[in-house]
Amino acid sequence: MKTAGRIRSIVGKHMLVISCDSAQLPPLYTDVFDADEKPVGRLVEIFGNISSPCASVYCSDTAGCVSGGMLYTK
């Protein structure tokens, strides 16, 4: 699995903001997983500075997500 990024903040019940590595940006509309390979959501937007980009992940539920946790793609 490849690293998608670290959770910066949880916005409401359905959105996560993650900070990504500029050298390993995941493609848009990629499924995102936690460390146990459970699906978390889908990456829907990349925004911010070129040297330290952020991405938004749409989730069905953010109950199991913790700020500072890592997310991955396949």
N, C-alpha and C positions, 0 to 999 in steps of 0.2 A: 504494500500500500504506500501511496505517496502522501506527503503532508499537505493538507489544504491550508491550514492556519490555526491560530489560537483564538479562542472566543474572547472578544473585547467587551461586548455588552449584549444583553438580552433585551429586545425591544418588543414589548407586548407578549402575546401568547404564541406568535407565529414567525418571529423574525430574529435572526442572530446577526451580529456584525462581527466579522473575524478579520484579524490582521494576517496578511499573506506575505510570503517571501517573494520579492520581485524577480528572483531568478527562476522560481518554480511556480508560476501562476497557473492555477487549474483552469481548464476551459469552462466557458459558460454552460449552464444547464447540466452540470455534472452532479451525480448523486454524491452526497457527503455522508461519511460514517464516523462513529466514535471508535475508541481504541478496541472495543470488543466486536467490531465489525457489524454493529447494529446500525441500520439506516437512521440518519438524523433528519435529512432534508435534501434540498437541491440548491445549488449555487445559482443565483439569478442575476447578480450585478457585481461588477468590479468598479471601484471608484477610488478617488484619492490621489495622493502623490505618487509619482512614478517610482521613487526610491523606496517607499513604504506603502504599498497599496492595501486597501481594505476590500472586503467583499461582503455581500449580504446573502444569507442563506434562509430560504423559506422552509419552515418546518410545519409538520402537522400539529406538534405539541412541543413546547420547550421545557417541559417539566423535568426531564432528566439531564438537562444541560447546566453546566456550571461555568461561571465566568473564569477564564484562565485555562479551561480545558482544551485539549488538542482535537482537531478534526482531520479526517483523512479522506482521500479519494482512491479509487482503484485504477 
